[in-house]
Amino acid sequence: MRANQQVSVIIPVYNSEKTLVELTDRLTVILSKITKEYELILIDDCSSDNSWQVLKELHQKDKKIKIIHLQKNFGQHNAILCGFNHANGEYIITLDDDLQHPPEEIPKLISKIEEGYSVVYGKYKIKHHSRIENFFSNRFQMFIHYILEIPNTIFISSFAIFTSDVVKNIISIKSSYVFLPALVRRSVLANKITNVDVIHDPRKVGKSNYNIGKYLPLSLNLIINYSVLPLLIVGIFGILISVMSFCYGIYIIGRYLIDPTNTLMGWNSLMVALTFLGGMILFSIAIIGEYLRRILTEVSYGQQYVIGEMEL
């Protein structure tokens, strides 16, 4: 890597006042050994602790540390996208603010992307999360691969490096419902994405912000905004019900022709059939309604993020 080649490091920040000083110190040490031209872009996703004040102090001490404060909590993916829009580097690196992604592993990412790849994700040999966190994370990983048609050999993580061309493609996609792996998949071929083994350190302070309450909205965004799976399921189910109803109708008519004493089934079965089909119709309308709501958001008042204050 050239000594004057610029590297941007983007870090979404949320309630991390206790880790920011160590994180930026370690990043400064390792990046200064790699290149003279680097920048740290930290995006405060409307933290409820003293993170923004700590960031302002860090910026005053080192102007290579650029800080952005979002007016409300938009989520990790939107915060990273905000950083992408302000990054100037030829390589753009993303990592978490909790020190579980060691800055000392960054040279591995750079070395791998210089082999000709466009995106390199850090792959953890051992992931230091609780069993519950690992369970949901692994299930969500499988879900991402299925929906986005990503090869199972590729591990998706938030510790990653991107070329500037990929980042330009990502920020050109104007979606209010940001899910970075999907934007990456739309911006680069699968054979240009790879992994490199990195260390995942135990958490020093605090706890993970990801839980089932976080994974569910992300899953919903992934399903509705980046696939037609709900419409496909409803369509297939509708076809199956129609075929079954048609076959059952033929069965009733045939039974009546063979033995005229056989009559149609009674009022209870009729009500069950009507309420079942009525429920399916309402369920289908609800799914279509959610798509329409999101379309309205996109074309009217959707926002990827809103900057309240920044010092670059």
DAVENVEN-V636539 format. One record per run of one state. SS is the DSSP state (2 for helix, 1 for strand, 0 for the rest). FROM is the first residue (numbers start at 1). TO is the last residue. If there is no record, write none. Layout:
BEGIN
SS;FROM;TO, SS;FROM;TO
END
This chain:
BEGIN
0;1;6, 1;7;13, 0;14;19, 2;20;34, 0;35;37, 1;38;44, 0;45;50, 2;51;61, 0;62;64, 1;65;70, 0;71;75, 2;76;85, 0;86;90, 1;91;94, 0;95;100, 1;101;101, 0;102;102, 2;103;113, 0;114;118, 1;119;124, 0;125;130, 2;131;148, 0;149;159, 1;160;163, 2;164;171, 0;172;179, 2;180;187, 0;188;189, 2;190;192, 1;193;198, 0;199;199, 1;200;200, 0;201;211, 2;212;226, 0;227;228, 2;229;258, 0;259;266, 2;267;299, 0;300;306, 1;307;311, 0;312;312
END
